[in-house]
Amino acid sequence: MIHLDTSVLVDALTGPRRSLPRIREAIERGERIGLSALALYEWLRGPRVEPELADQEALFPRQESVPFGVLEAALAADLYREVSRPRGREIDLAVAACAILHGASLWTLNPRDFRDIPDLRLFEPPTGP
């Protein structure tokens, strides 16, 4: 299972859509890809246009997003206390907690934001053909 960070969702569904081919390749390889309700929140609060929202719903329906509940909240709080410089990273830590608890790797375009988070596996898509 792979959870998408908002950075990948934005890169895949807006502008030149650079990450979309890699998402399609991963799906064709049989990878299960989803996103947390927190990543969905970050995505939806941005300046989105209807075609982008329609594509997001087609690929990652909002009702299938992984919820952020009490277990995720507790782990995110633990991570907040554990990592260095947690301020300003609250959403990233919560997204990471969700991936960890659901046994997912996190696919992000900002790996430096997540490298110090214990037990988090980062997904690295294959490059090139």
C-alpha positions as a Markdown table, in Angstrom:
| # | Residue | x | y | z |
|---|---|---|---|---|
| 1 | Met | 0.0 | 0.0 | 0.0 |
| 2 | Ile | 1.2 | 3.5 | -0.9 |
| 3 | His | -0.2 | 6.7 | 0.6 |
| 4 | Leu | 0.3 | 9.9 | -1.5 |
| 5 | Asp | 1.6 | 13.0 | 0.1 |
| 6 | Thr | -0.2 | 16.2 | -1.2 |
| 7 | Ser | 2.9 | 17.1 | -3.1 |
| 8 | Val | 2.5 | 14.1 | -5.4 |
| 9 | Leu | -1.3 | 14.7 | -5.8 |
| 10 | Val | -0.7 | 18.4 | -6.8 |
| 11 | Asp | 2.2 | 17.4 | -9.2 |
| 12 | Ala | 0.0 | 14.7 | -10.8 |
| 13 | Leu | -3.2 | 16.6 | -11.2 |
| 14 | Thr | -2.3 | 20.2 | -11.8 |
| 15 | Gly | -0.1 | 22.1 | -14.4 |
| 16 | Pro | 2.0 | 19.8 | -16.5 |
| 17 | Arg | 0.9 | 16.7 | -14.5 |
| 18 | Arg | 4.4 | 15.4 | -14.2 |
| 19 | Ser | 3.7 | 12.7 | -11.6 |
| 20 | Leu | 0.6 | 11.3 | -13.3 |
| 21 | Pro | 2.4 | 8.8 | -15.6 |
| 22 | Arg | 4.3 | 7.4 | -12.6 |
| 23 | Ile | 1.0 | 7.0 | -10.7 |
| 24 | Arg | -0.5 | 5.2 | -13.6 |
| 25 | Glu | 2.5 | 2.9 | -13.9 |
| 26 | Ala | 2.3 | 2.1 | -10.2 |
| 27 | Ile | -1.4 | 1.3 | -10.5 |
| 28 | Glu | -0.7 | -0.9 | -13.6 |
| 29 | Arg | 1.9 | -2.8 | -11.6 |
| 30 | Gly | -0.8 | -3.6 | -9.1 |
| 31 | Glu | 0.2 | -1.1 | -6.4 |
| 32 | Arg | -2.6 | 0.0 | -4.1 |
| 33 | Ile | -2.5 | 3.7 | -3.9 |
| 34 | Gly | -4.6 | 5.9 | -1.6 |
| 35 | Leu | -4.4 | 9.0 | 0.5 |
| 36 | Ser | -5.2 | 10.0 | 4.0 |
| 37 | Ala | -8.0 | 12.3 | 4.8 |
| 38 | Leu | -5.4 | 14.9 | 5.8 |
| 39 | Ala | -3.7 | 14.8 | 2.4 |
| 40 | Leu | -7.2 | 15.1 | 0.9 |
| 41 | Tyr | -7.8 | 18.2 | 3.1 |
| 42 | Glu | -4.6 | 19.8 | 2.0 |
| 43 | Trp | -5.5 | 19.1 | -1.7 |
| 44 | Leu | -9.1 | 20.4 | -1.4 |
| 45 | Arg | -8.1 | 23.6 | 0.3 |
| 46 | Gly | -5.9 | 24.6 | -2.6 |
| 47 | Pro | -7.0 | 26.6 | -5.6 |
| 48 | Arg | -8.5 | 23.7 | -7.5 |
| 49 | Val | -10.5 | 23.8 | -10.7 |
| 50 | Glu | -13.3 | 21.4 | -11.6 |
| 51 | Pro | -11.3 | 19.2 | -14.0 |
| 52 | Glu | -8.6 | 18.6 | -11.3 |
| 53 | Leu | -11.3 | 17.7 | -8.7 |
| 54 | Ala | -13.0 | 15.4 | -11.2 |
| 55 | Asp | -9.7 | 13.6 | -11.9 |
| 56 | Gln | -8.9 | 13.3 | -8.2 |
| 57 | Glu | -12.3 | 11.8 | -7.6 |
| 58 | Ala | -11.9 | 9.3 | -10.5 |
| 59 | Leu | -8.5 | 8.2 | -9.2 |
| 60 | Phe | -8.8 | 8.7 | -5.5 |
| 61 | Pro | -12.5 | 9.0 | -4.4 |
| 62 | Arg | -12.8 | 11.1 | -1.3 |
| 63 | Gln | -15.0 | 8.5 | 0.5 |
| 64 | Glu | -12.1 | 6.0 | 0.2 |
| 65 | Ser | -9.5 | 8.3 | 1.9 |
| 66 | Val | -7.9 | 6.8 | 5.0 |
| 67 | Pro | -9.4 | 8.4 | 8.1 |
| 68 | Phe | -7.4 | 10.2 | 10.7 |
| 69 | Gly | -8.7 | 8.9 | 14.0 |
| 70 | Val | -7.6 | 8.6 | 17.6 |
| 71 | Leu | -4.8 | 6.1 | 17.0 |
| 72 | Glu | -3.4 | 8.3 | 14.2 |
| 73 | Ala | -3.7 | 11.4 | 16.4 |
| 74 | Ala | -1.8 | 9.7 | 19.3 |
| 75 | Leu | 1.0 | 8.5 | 17.1 |
| 76 | Ala | 1.3 | 11.9 | 15.4 |
| 77 | Ala | 1.6 | 13.5 | 18.9 |
| 78 | Asp | 4.3 | 10.9 | 19.8 |
| 79 | Leu | 6.2 | 11.8 | 16.6 |
| 80 | Tyr | 5.8 | 15.5 | 17.3 |
| 81 | Arg | 7.6 | 14.9 | 20.6 |
| 82 | Glu | 10.2 | 12.6 | 19.0 |
| 83 | Val | 11.5 | 14.5 | 16.0 |
| 84 | Ser | 13.7 | 17.5 | 16.0 |
| 85 | Arg | 12.1 | 20.8 | 14.9 |
| 86 | Pro | 8.5 | 19.6 | 14.8 |
| 87 | Arg | 6.9 | 23.0 | 14.7 |
| 88 | Gly | 5.3 | 23.8 | 11.4 |
| 89 | Arg | 5.4 | 20.1 | 10.5 |
| 90 | Glu | 2.1 | 19.1 | 12.2 |
| 91 | Ile | 0.3 | 18.1 | 9.0 |
| 92 | Asp | 3.4 | 16.2 | 7.7 |
| 93 | Leu | 3.7 | 14.3 | 11.0 |
| 94 | Ala | 0.0 | 13.4 | 11.0 |
| 95 | Val | 0.2 | 12.2 | 7.3 |
| 96 | Ala | 3.2 | 10.1 | 8.3 |
| 97 | Ala | 1.4 | 8.7 | 11.3 |
| 98 | Cys | -1.5 | 7.6 | 9.1 |
| 99 | Ala | 0.8 | 5.9 | 6.7 |
| 100 | Ile | 2.7 | 4.1 | 9.5 |
| 101 | Leu | -0.4 | 2.8 | 11.2 |
| 102 | His | -1.9 | 1.6 | 8.0 |
| 103 | Gly | 1.3 | -0.2 | 6.9 |
| 104 | Ala | 1.8 | 2.1 | 3.9 |
| 105 | Ser | 4.8 | 3.6 | 2.3 |
| 106 | Leu | 4.6 | 7.4 | 1.8 |
| 107 | Trp | 5.1 | 8.8 | -1.7 |
| 108 | Thr | 6.3 | 12.4 | -1.5 |
| 109 | Leu | 8.2 | 14.8 | -3.6 |
| 110 | Asn | 9.6 | 16.3 | -0.4 |
| 111 | Pro | 11.5 | 13.4 | 1.2 |
| 112 | Arg | 13.7 | 15.6 | 3.3 |
| 113 | Asp | 10.5 | 16.7 | 5.2 |
| 114 | Phe | 10.0 | 13.0 | 6.3 |
| 115 | Arg | 13.4 | 11.3 | 6.5 |
| 116 | Asp | 13.7 | 11.8 | 10.3 |
| 117 | Ile | 10.3 | 10.2 | 11.1 |
| 118 | Pro | 10.8 | 6.9 | 12.8 |
| 119 | Asp | 9.2 | 3.8 | 11.2 |
| 120 | Leu | 8.1 | 5.7 | 8.1 |
| 121 | Arg | 8.9 | 4.0 | 4.8 |
| 122 | Leu | 9.2 | 6.3 | 1.9 |
| 123 | Phe | 8.2 | 5.1 | -1.6 |
| 124 | Glu | 10.6 | 5.8 | -4.4 |
| 125 | Pro | 9.0 | 5.2 | -7.8 |
| 126 | Pro | 11.1 | 3.6 | -10.5 |
| 127 | Thr | 12.8 | 6.1 | -12.8 |
| 128 | Gly | 12.8 | 5.8 | -16.6 |
| 129 | Pro | 11.6 | 3.0 | -18.8 |
